[in-house]
Amino acid sequence: MGNSWAYVEPTLPCVPLPPNSEREPIRTERLVIRPMREDDLPAYHELRSQPEAMTGTSRGRPDRDIDESRSALRDFLPPNDEKTFLFGVFLASTGELIGEGGVHKLKYSTCGWPEIGYKFKKEFWGRGYATEFLGALLKAWWKLPRSHTKARVASSSIPEGDKVAEQVTAITDILNIGSQKVLEKLGFTRFVEWTEPDTQEHRLGQPMTLVGYRLAADKYA
């Protein structure tokens, strides 16, 4: 990403983040959003075995075996929970794991701000679950304890004339219209677009265009 950088002093969640053991499940009309556990591995592997669910990942393919899923699950578990805000997404009616997501990068993300992402099983696409999940997750995110800090962020993420407020960002392939609509429903605005070599194994090195979305704390409703 070709970008100029700015040094700002926003608020950000205090690190280490509250551990999984202190994170209460988030309940919505249809979902239970809770920290993942080691015994979620079989269900998590089922999710990560779907080619469609893995289209937005860096490798762009399903996991080859349960050991790859086990490695990915570590991002959700202690001690990594002190630097990520990640959850499993379960159907309230059945307890089935249908997705996962959250803030997977607090610093050193593409744009310098905390970065959010998610994935869902293909059979649950287009039914409002991603919007329901992200809306609830964001409410929990903005309630975390905060402190003032220094950060290096993409200059393009700071609208001209705006006071620099804390932000959360999301990056999506320009062709992923579904995710872009989810973000826009929740108040995110597009602020940058760029092309870089693809990291996905079936398109390795080919040009791909990405778009960045931002949601500022003072714009969140």
Protein Blocks (a to p, Z undefined) as FASTA:
>chain_A
ZZddddddddddddddddfklmccdddfkbccddddfklmmmmmmmmmpmklmmmpmnop
acfbfklmmmmmmmmpcfklmmcccdddddfklopafbdcdjfbfghpfnopacdddddd
fklgonlmmmmmmmmmmmmmmmpccddddddddfklmcghiacdddddddddfklmmlmm
mmmmnopacfbdcddddfbfklgoiacddddddddfklpZZ
